[in-house]
Amino acid sequence: MTEQQKYYLYASRNLTVPDGVEYSLIPMCGGGRYILLYTDKELGDGYTRLEDSIALEQEERAWLTRIKITVNARFMQQHAQEYSELFSDFCDNLEKQLAEEKKKLGDKKKVDRAKARNKKCKQ
């Protein structure tokens, strides 16, 4: 399967969005003015890469969640054939496992019925 590009969250007091950066937010909450950027590009000086565990305001977390969903949905659309094949393989394997389990249960029921008949015959 195609490997998805890694995206990073950056912050900066520089309120300009570099070329090629698609997702950005200038939060209206909090003290100072700054910009959040979510990109698969390496940003240079003036931009600080943030860890996923950083404490974000509720509005910022909601924005980041929406952007992550957008990025993942776009990736899935671009690789729809691969996802379709993976899902088809998963369903085929699941059907096989269910058929095996059904057979095991059927065999167990036959054994249980045979034991019950034998028990009746001995009495």
N, C-alpha and C positions, 0 to 999 in steps of 0.2 A: 504494500500500500504506500502511496505517496506520503512523505513525511510533511506534516503541517509546519509552517514557519512559526518560530517562537516570537511572541509579542511581549513587549515590556511596557511598564508604566513609568513615565518620567514626569518630573515637576520642574518648573522654572519660574523665576521672577520676570524673565524676558517674555513678554506677552505676544510675541510673534510665533507663528507656526511655521516650522521649516518646510521647504518644498518636499512633497511626497508623503507628508504625514497626513493621514486621512481623518483621524479621530482626536479631537481636542475639546477641552472644557475649561472655561475660566469660571471657577466657582464664585458665587456671589455671597456665600456664607464664610464665616471665619474672619480672621483679622486682616492680614495683608492680601494684596492681589497677587495671584500667581496663576499659572496655567498647568493643567494636567494633559499629558499626551499619551496615547496608546498606539504603539507602532512596532513594526517588525524591523525597523531601521535602527542602526546605532546612531545615537545623537551625541554630539561632541560637547565641548565646553559650554557651560551655562545651563546644562540640563542634567538633573540628578535622577539616576535610575532608582525607583522606589521598589521595595520588596512588597510582595503580595500581602504580607501580614501587617502592613502599615495601617495605622488607624485613619480611616477616611470618614468624612461626614456622611450622613445618610444620603444626601443628594448625590455626592460623589460616588458612593458605592452603587447607587441605582444606575447612574450613568455608566460606570464601568461594567456592570452586569449586562446592560443593554448592548454595549459595544462588543463584549465577549460573545454574546449570542449572535450578533450580526456577523462577526468574523467567522464563527463556527458554521453558521448557516451558509455563508458564501463559500466556504471551503467544501461543505457537503454538496452544494450545487455544482461546483466545479469538478467534483469527483463522484458524481451521481452513479456512474456505471460501476465504479469500484465498490461503493457502498451497497449498491443493489446486489452485486455478486456476493459480497460478504454476508449480507442478510439472507440471501438465498441459500448459501452454504450452511449458515446457522440453522435455518428452518429445516433443511434436509437432515442435518445431524440430530436435531431435536426429534424429528419424526422417527428416525431410526431408534433413538434411545427410548422413545415412548413405546414403539412396537416391541422392543426387547423387554421392557418392563411389563407390558401387557401380557406377553407370552409367559414371563416368569410367574405373574399372578395367576394366569390360566393354568399353568402346570401345578402351581401350589394348590389351587382349588381342586384339581383332579386328585392330587395326592390326599388332600383332606377328605374328599368324598370317599375315596377308596379306604382310608383308615376308618371312617365312620361306618362303612358297610362291613368291614372286617370285624369291627367291634360289635355290631349287631349280630353277626353270624356266630361269634364266640359266646354270646349270651344265650 
